[in-house]
Amino acid sequence: MKFLFYSFVFLLMNLQIKIGHAQELTAQKVLVTEVKLQGGSFELHRYEGDGVENLSSSSGPGFAVAGGSLKEIFLKLWPDYEFKVSRKFDKNSYTLRINYTTALDKSILDQIWNLLGQHKDFSATISSVSLSGNCLKVISSQKLERHVYIPKNGVIKKDESNRSHIHLDGYDLVSLANKFNQYGQLGRFYLDEDKNKGSYSFRLKAQTLDTLRESLEPYGLSFQSCTKTIVSYELK
């Protein structure tokens, strides 16, 4: 009887070890391209096979890393531009690392896009398009200044949003408009004027445009329909 008991314990321990190894399995990370830029360099990797994919994003002095679909990656790094990416690339996740010595601006993006266009897997183009959306604007600076964010416990920036509510600390208005763009039900947002450089705390309802408009009022903010001409990057 003891033999059966110890045998069962041994088998159970082996099963737990195998499960632990399976949980630690990581997807294969394949280098797509690695190229030097004027003022930096970039590496693009693609995940293949089953396993855990590290799609985290981070940045610091002279570098930026972003993971996800190709469209998600470029929107994270350059949210002010329009990206159109063929669905054929959606079957894989990617991670992009950029090292730069100047600034992570449009010149870096243009270099990366043109170099991707020279790769056998991609066809890349850049054009200008007019898009309709909503322009976020300040209607009362006095109300907005009541919500200036003062860092607490060393936390400079924090995002605790969910599908229906936006909870942000340490965000400027450009970042707020870009956050709205992550909510499909709200449509496309732009900042009407980029004169305000402050950082604020926001607690907003994002279920619909009506609930968003109502919850923006105490912050001295509103929005209206508008058309903007922006640069569009397409990858096929």
ABEGO torsion letter per residue (X at the ends): XAAAAAAAAAAAAAAAAAAAAAAABBBBBBBABBBBBBGEBBBBBBBBEBEBBBABBBBBBGBBBBBEBAAAAAAAABAABBBBBBAAAAABBBBBBBBBABBBBAAAAAAAAAAAAABAABBBBBBBBBBBBBBBBBABAAAAAAABBBBBGGBABBBABBAABBBBBGBBAAAAAAAAAABAAAEBBBBABAABABBBBBBBBAABAAAAAAAAAAAGBBBBBBBBBBBBBBBX
